[in-house]
């Protein structure tokens, strides 16, 4: 019914947020859903099966973000429980920030 695009470098994404996105998609098969913080959409993204033909025929060099811009009226956001769920780890500095976040969580 849909395809959830998750980046492998967002280790703090929670099962609950992914499940919320899937539930939204199950109840609304016309819209794409983005995980968001304060209304700003990010990754991951759940694309409905109705968008598969467009995904299969993206212009050269374009990704799913291009499709989201093409159909802005069909894009909805699901708020993350914490902004750290949207953090991606691309550099050693990002990894250090992640370790600090994890340490704070363990101290709570």
C-alpha positions as CSV (number, residue, x, y, z in Angstrom):
1,X,0.0,0.0,0.0
2,X,3.0,2.3,0.5
3,X,6.8,2.4,0.6
4,X,8.6,3.9,3.6
5,X,11.9,5.4,2.6
6,X,14.2,5.4,5.7
7,X,17.7,6.6,5.7
8,X,20.2,4.4,7.3
9,X,21.9,7.3,9.1
10,X,19.1,8.3,11.4
11,X,19.7,5.9,14.3
12,X,17.4,7.8,16.7
13,X,14.3,7.3,14.6
14,X,11.8,5.5,16.9
15,X,9.6,2.6,16.2
16,X,6.7,4.7,17.4
17,X,7.2,7.4,14.8
18,X,7.5,4.9,12.0
19,X,4.4,3.2,13.2
20,X,2.5,6.5,13.4
21,X,3.5,7.3,9.8
22,X,2.4,3.8,8.6
23,X,-0.9,4.2,10.4
24,X,-1.5,7.6,8.8
25,X,-0.7,6.1,5.4
26,X,-3.1,3.2,6.0
27,X,-5.9,5.6,6.7
28,X,-5.1,7.9,3.8
29,X,-3.7,6.2,0.8
30,X,-3.6,9.4,-1.3
31,X,-1.0,11.3,0.7
32,X,2.8,11.1,1.3
33,X,3.8,11.4,5.0
34,X,7.0,13.0,6.2
35,X,8.3,12.8,9.7
36,X,8.6,16.4,11.0
37,X,9.6,18.6,13.9
38,X,7.6,21.8,14.5
39,X,5.9,21.3,11.1
40,X,9.0,21.1,9.1
41,X,9.1,17.9,7.1
42,X,12.1,15.7,6.8
43,X,13.0,12.0,6.4
44,X,11.7,9.3,6.6
45,X,9.0,9.6,4.0
46,X,6.1,7.2,3.3
47,X,5.0,7.3,-0.3
48,X,1.6,5.9,-1.2
49,X,1.4,3.2,-3.9
50,X,-0.4,5.8,-6.1
51,X,2.9,7.6,-6.4
52,X,4.8,4.4,-7.5
53,X,4.6,5.3,-11.2
54,X,6.1,8.7,-10.5
55,X,8.8,7.2,-8.3
56,X,9.7,4.7,-11.1
57,X,10.0,7.6,-13.6
58,X,11.9,10.3,-11.7
59,X,13.9,12.7,-13.9
60,X,17.6,12.0,-14.0
61,X,19.4,13.2,-10.9
62,X,16.1,13.7,-9.0
63,X,14.9,11.8,-5.9
64,X,11.8,11.5,-3.9
65,X,12.0,15.1,-2.7
66,X,11.3,16.2,-6.3
67,X,8.1,14.3,-6.2
68,X,7.1,15.9,-2.9
69,X,7.5,19.3,-4.5
70,X,5.5,18.2,-7.5
71,X,2.5,17.3,-5.3
72,X,2.7,19.7,-2.2
73,X,-1.1,19.3,-1.6
74,X,-0.6,15.6,-1.1
75,X,2.2,15.9,1.5
76,X,1.4,15.7,5.2
77,X,3.6,15.7,8.3
78,X,3.7,13.4,11.3
79,X,5.4,15.1,14.3
80,X,8.3,13.3,15.8
81,X,8.3,12.9,19.6
82,X,11.8,14.5,19.7
83,X,13.9,16.5,17.2
84,X,16.8,14.1,17.6
85,X,14.8,11.5,15.6
86,X,15.5,13.6,12.5
87,X,19.2,13.8,13.1
88,X,21.4,12.1,10.5
89,X,24.9,11.0,11.2
90,X,27.2,12.0,8.4
91,X,30.4,13.1,10.1
92,X,32.5,12.3,13.2
93,X,31.1,15.5,14.7
94,X,27.5,14.3,14.1
95,X,28.5,11.0,15.8
96,X,29.8,12.8,18.9
97,X,26.5,14.8,19.1
98,X,24.6,11.5,19.0
99,X,26.7,10.1,21.8
100,X,25.9,13.1,23.9
101,X,22.2,12.8,23.2
102,X,22.3,9.1,24.2
103,X,24.2,9.9,27.4
104,X,21.6,12.5,28.4
105,X,18.8,10.0,27.7
106,X,20.5,7.3,29.8
107,X,20.8,9.8,32.7
108,X,17.1,10.5,32.8
